[in-house]
Amino acid sequence: LIVRREQEFLQIVDVLIQNNVFRPEKLKDEYLNLYRRIEQMSNFWFSSIFIRSDKIPQNSLQRYLLMMGHIMYPYLTEDAVIQYEKSFPEQLV
């Protein structure tokens, strides 16, 4: 299951690159390591939520989604950045 998730993530990244949403890799295994960071952050986040409660609080979910957006932002193409900023203007400084 772990290997399959990794493969599926990398396939999605390839589609995002082909559709000019993500930029091509600049570093070796850059997107593989992005997957690993997301996996570690998500595993820790889910564990910490379920230690506190059996439900996911709405504010925690919003923080998680914000973190995911911040993790993905550096990989966006210029066109995708423009779209992201139009979609989430509240995140701009």
Residue pairs with C-beta under 8 A, 6 or more apart in sequence:
5 39
6 32
6 35
9 31
9 35
9 38
10 31
10 32
10 35
13 22
13 31
13 34
16 22
17 23
17 24
20 77
20 79
20 80
21 76
21 77
21 80
22 31
22 75
22 76
22 77
22 80
23 75
23 76
23 77
25 31
31 75
34 71
34 75
37 71
38 68
38 71
41 67
41 71
42 64
45 64
45 67
49 56
49 57
49 60
66 91
69 84
69 88
69 91
73 81
73 84
76 84
85 91
85 92
